[in-house]
Amino acid sequence: MAAALIDGKLIAQKVKDEIQKRVDNLKAKGITPGLGVILVGEDPASQAYVGMKEKTCKKLGIHSEVYRLDGNTSEKEVLDLLEKLNNDSNIHGILVQLPLPKHIDEWKVLDAIDPQKDVDGFHSINVGNLCIGRDAFVPCTPLGVIVMLEHCNVDLTGKHVVVVGRSNIVGKPMAQLALQRHATVTIAHSRTKDLAAITRQADVLIVAVGRPKMITKDMVKEGAVVIDVGINRVESGLVGDVDFDGVKEVASQITPVPGGVGPMTIAMLMHNTVLSAERRKNNV
């Protein structure tokens, strides 16, 4: 029997409907949530992502300021702009679109963001708090995966979650979030020996390695839930890290690419921005 499709667009829309209510509630109290976005350079994928974020802000009534900077912009100029946004009371969330040009120190820039406005969850303080189970802004993609699983009634308690990929943006925070939900977690990656032997143990398999169709049918346990975070542009269009057509024959639930995790990432960015505005209101 073919796997049930996890519809990221549908779940993201439900999340955004809830966010809309929270935005309206804040506006009734005189607060408009604000998101400041910094984009350095001409990377087409980054430009597309920023455009989608801008459009979603507009739809939800979130104030959005996008700073599109030339690829030759100096590190100091980016840091100066961050300081301005940190001190701007109309901006509740700050996002620096990655990757940055090579002459700019990524960590220096990310750690210059006010942790309370770090809606991407990449500041060292938020990363540390996530690791020790304290309150933190959580990176949007892994948070979106958790919301998807909850929506599909997948309880991680006692389950074996295998995360393929160890990036700071997805793999590592994903593992932390699964651990917090009482899963047994294995992190594998492109250099794992006999990867298939590991992935076949997964009750929930989450893949984020950036390799087209790397996970094939024979690497997935019958009845597993498969979350494909990958998005790869190939000649035939966009594909994930999972061979969807093969794996859907053995999985119980699976996300498509596109239309799976992608829409959730932007929805979670909006959630974090509104959450920051709500916290600011409560602290005043």
C-alpha distance (Angstrom), angle and dihedral (degrees) to the residues before:
residue distance angle dihedral
M1 . . .
A2 3.82 . .
A3 3.79 118.6 .
A4 3.79 122.1 -98.3
L5 3.80 110.8 -105.7
I6 3.81 117.4 -117.9
D7 3.80 101.8 -142.8
G8 3.80 106.9 -148.6
K9 3.80 93.5 -177.1
L10 3.80 92.1 55.9
I11 3.81 94.7 46.1
A12 3.83 91.6 44.7
Q13 3.80 90.0 52.7
K14 3.82 90.8 53.0
V15 3.81 89.3 50.2
K16 3.82 90.7 49.1
D17 3.82 91.1 49.5
E18 3.82 87.9 57.5
I19 3.81 91.3 45.3
Q20 3.80 89.5 52.1
K21 3.81 90.0 58.6
R22 3.82 90.3 50.4
V23 3.82 91.4 49.0
D24 3.82 90.5 50.5
N25 3.80 89.8 48.7
L26 3.81 91.8 52.4
K27 3.80 92.7 45.9
A28 3.81 89.5 52.6
K29 3.81 85.8 59.5
G30 3.81 92.3 48.8
I31 3.81 97.9 -99.6
T32 3.80 124.3 120.4
P33 3.83 112.4 -168.0
G34 3.80 109.9 -124.6
L35 3.81 131.5 -157.7
G36 3.79 123.6 -165.3
V37 3.81 116.3 -160.7
I38 3.80 126.4 -169.0
L39 3.81 118.4 -161.3
V40 3.81 117.9 -178.1
G41 3.79 118.0 -168.0
E42 3.78 137.3 -2.7
D43 3.83 103.9 -73.1
P44 3.85 103.8 152.8
A45 3.83 95.4 -146.0
S46 3.82 91.0 49.5
Q47 3.80 91.1 48.4
A48 3.82 90.2 51.3
Y49 3.82 92.5 49.0
V50 3.79 92.6 48.5
G51 3.81 90.4 48.6
M52 3.82 90.6 53.5
K53 3.80 91.5 48.3
E54 3.81 90.7 50.1
K55 3.81 91.7 49.6
T56 3.82 92.9 48.7
C57 3.82 91.6 49.5
K58 3.79 89.8 53.0
K59 3.81 92.5 49.8
L60 3.80 92.5 50.6
G61 3.81 95.2 43.1
I62 3.81 94.1 -112.6
H63 3.80 114.7 149.7
S64 3.80 108.5 -117.0
E65 3.79 130.8 -166.5
V66 3.81 116.4 -175.9
Y67 3.80 119.6 -169.1
R68 3.81 109.9 -162.4
L69 3.78 106.3 -167.1
D70 3.78 129.9 -170.7
G71 3.81 116.7 -101.7
N72 3.81 89.3 -115.1
T73 3.82 93.2 57.6
S74 3.80 109.9 132.6
E75 3.79 124.3 -116.8
K76 3.81 89.4 -117.2
E77 3.82 91.8 56.3
V78 3.81 90.4 52.7
L79 3.82 91.4 47.7
D80 3.82 91.3 48.2
L81 3.80 90.4 51.4
L82 3.81 90.2 49.3
E83 3.80 90.4 52.5
K84 3.80 89.3 52.8
L85 3.83 91.7 50.5
N86 3.82 91.9 45.1
N87 3.81 88.4 57.4
D88 3.82 96.2 42.8
S89 3.82 108.9 102.6
N90 3.82 90.7 -160.4
I91 3.81 90.9 62.5
H92 3.82 114.9 75.9
G93 3.79 98.9 166.6
I94 3.81 131.4 39.3
L95 3.78 125.0 -165.6
V96 3.80 127.6 -177.3
Q97 3.79 108.6 -161.2
L98 3.80 111.7 -128.6
P99 2.97 141.9 -109.1
L100 3.81 99.5 52.7
P101 3.82 122.5 -161.3
K102 3.82 112.6 -83.1
H103 3.81 94.9 -108.2
I104 3.82 91.1 63.4
D105 3.83 119.8 78.8
E106 3.81 104.2 -126.4
W107 3.81 95.6 -159.7
K108 3.79 92.8 48.4
V109 3.80 90.0 53.1
L110 3.82 96.0 44.7
D111 3.80 91.8 48.5
A112 3.81 90.3 50.5
I113 3.82 90.0 66.3
D114 3.81 115.3 98.1
P115 3.86 101.6 -105.0
Q116 3.82 88.8 -135.9
K117 3.82 89.3 58.7
D118 3.81 95.5 40.0
V119 3.81 96.8 114.3
D120 3.82 92.1 166.7
G121 3.81 90.1 60.1
F122 3.82 94.5 -133.0
H123 3.82 100.9 121.5
S124 3.82 112.8 111.5
I125 3.82 90.5 -119.6
N126 3.81 93.2 55.0
V127 3.81 91.3 44.0
G128 3.81 90.3 51.1
N129 3.80 93.5 46.3
L130 3.81 90.7 50.5
C131 3.82 90.2 52.1
I132 3.80 94.0 53.0
G133 3.80 94.8 40.6
R134 3.79 98.3 -107.9
D135 3.79 124.3 137.6
A136 3.80 110.0 -75.7
F137 3.75 144.1 150.6
V138 3.80 104.5 -96.0
P139 3.83 124.1 -145.8
C140 3.79 108.5 -94.9
T141 3.81 101.5 -124.2
P142 3.84 98.7 53.1
L143 3.81 89.8 41.1
G144 3.81 88.2 52.9
V145 3.82 90.3 51.7
I146 3.82 90.6 53.2
V147 3.81 91.2 50.2
M148 3.83 90.1 49.3
L149 3.80 91.9 51.3
E150 3.81 91.7 48.0
H151 3.79 90.0 49.0
C152 3.82 89.5 52.9
N153 3.83 91.3 48.5
V154 3.80 93.3 -114.1
D155 3.81 105.3 155.4
L156 3.81 109.6 -159.9
T157 3.81 94.8 -161.1
G158 3.80 108.2 127.2
K159 3.81 92.7 -7.9
H160 3.79 123.2 131.5
V161 3.80 106.3 -118.7
V162 3.79 115.6 -168.5
V163 3.80 115.2 -164.0
V164 3.81 113.7 -164.5
G165 3.80 105.9 -159.0
R166 3.80 132.2 45.4
S167 3.80 104.9 -149.7
N168 3.78 121.3 141.8
I169 3.81 88.5 -125.1
V170 3.82 99.2 54.1
G171 3.81 119.6 -8.5
K172 3.81 102.6 52.1
P173 3.83 98.0 40.4
M174 3.82 89.6 42.9
A175 3.79 90.0 57.4
Q176 3.82 91.1 48.9
L177 3.81 92.7 50.9
A178 3.82 91.3 49.5
L179 3.83 90.9 48.8
Q180 3.81 89.9 51.8
R181 3.82 87.2 56.0
H182 3.81 91.3 54.9
A183 3.80 97.7 -103.7
T184 3.78 123.9 145.6
V185 3.79 102.5 -119.8
T186 3.79 132.9 -155.2
I187 3.80 120.5 -176.5
A188 3.80 114.4 -154.6
H189 3.79 130.3 171.3
S190 3.79 145.1 -179.8
R191 3.82 92.1 -68.2
T192 3.80 96.6 48.1
K193 3.80 110.8 125.2
D194 3.82 113.0 -120.5
L195 3.79 92.2 1.7
A196 3.82 91.5 -179.5
A197 3.82 91.2 61.7
I198 3.83 88.3 57.3
T199 3.81 98.3 42.4
R200 3.82 91.9 49.2
Q201 3.82 88.6 63.4
A202 3.81 93.0 59.1
D203 3.80 122.4 113.2
V204 3.82 84.8 -176.9
L205 3.80 117.7 25.4
I206 3.81 117.5 -165.1
V207 3.80 115.0 -173.7
A208 3.82 125.1 -165.0
V209 3.82 110.8 151.0
G210 3.82 104.5 115.4
R211 3.81 96.2 -122.5
P212 3.82 116.9 126.3
K213 3.82 114.1 -113.4
M214 3.80 92.3 -17.9
I215 3.82 93.5 149.7
T216 3.80 111.0 67.4
K217 3.80 133.1 -171.7
D218 3.83 94.4 -95.3
M219 3.83 89.9 57.5
V220 3.81 94.9 60.1
K221 3.80 129.0 80.5
E222 3.80 117.4 -126.0
G223 3.81 108.8 -93.9
A224 3.81 97.0 14.4
V225 3.81 121.5 146.9
V226 3.82 108.2 -122.8
I227 3.81 123.2 -158.4
D228 3.80 114.5 -171.8
V229 3.80 111.7 -160.2
G230 3.81 94.5 169.1
I231 3.77 123.3 106.1
N232 3.80 116.8 -173.9
R233 3.77 128.8 173.1
V234 3.81 111.3 -136.9
E235 3.82 132.0 163.0
S236 3.80 92.6 -87.2
G237 3.83 92.4 50.5
L238 3.81 132.5 -98.9
V239 3.80 120.0 -7.2
G240 3.77 134.4 170.0
D241 3.79 133.3 -127.7
V242 3.82 88.0 -96.5
D243 3.81 125.3 73.8
F244 3.79 91.2 -122.0
D245 3.82 99.0 -169.3
G246 3.79 93.2 52.4
V247 3.79 99.9 37.6
K248 3.81 95.3 48.1
E249 3.82 87.3 68.4
V250 3.83 92.1 65.3
A251 3.83 105.0 25.8
S252 3.82 122.0 88.0
Q253 3.83 92.8 -146.6
I254 3.80 130.3 9.4
T255 3.81 139.8 176.8
P256 3.82 119.8 -128.2
V257 3.82 126.0 -136.2
P258 2.95 115.1 -106.1
G259 3.81 106.5 24.3
G260 3.80 98.6 35.1
V261 3.78 123.9 80.5
G262 3.83 95.9 -5.7
P263 3.83 98.0 76.0
M264 3.81 89.8 46.5
T265 3.80 92.4 58.2
I266 3.80 92.9 60.7
A267 3.82 92.1 42.4
M268 3.82 89.6 54.5
L269 3.80 91.3 49.5
M270 3.81 88.0 56.4
H271 3.82 89.6 46.5
N272 3.83 92.0 52.3
T273 3.82 92.0 46.9
V274 3.80 92.5 51.6
L275 3.82 90.2 43.8
S276 3.81 89.1 55.1
A277 3.82 90.5 51.0
E278 3.82 90.6 48.8
R279 3.81 91.0 50.6
R280 3.79 91.6 48.3
K281 3.80 90.2 51.2
N282 3.80 91.6 50.5
N283 3.80 92.3 48.2
V284 3.78 93.9 52.7
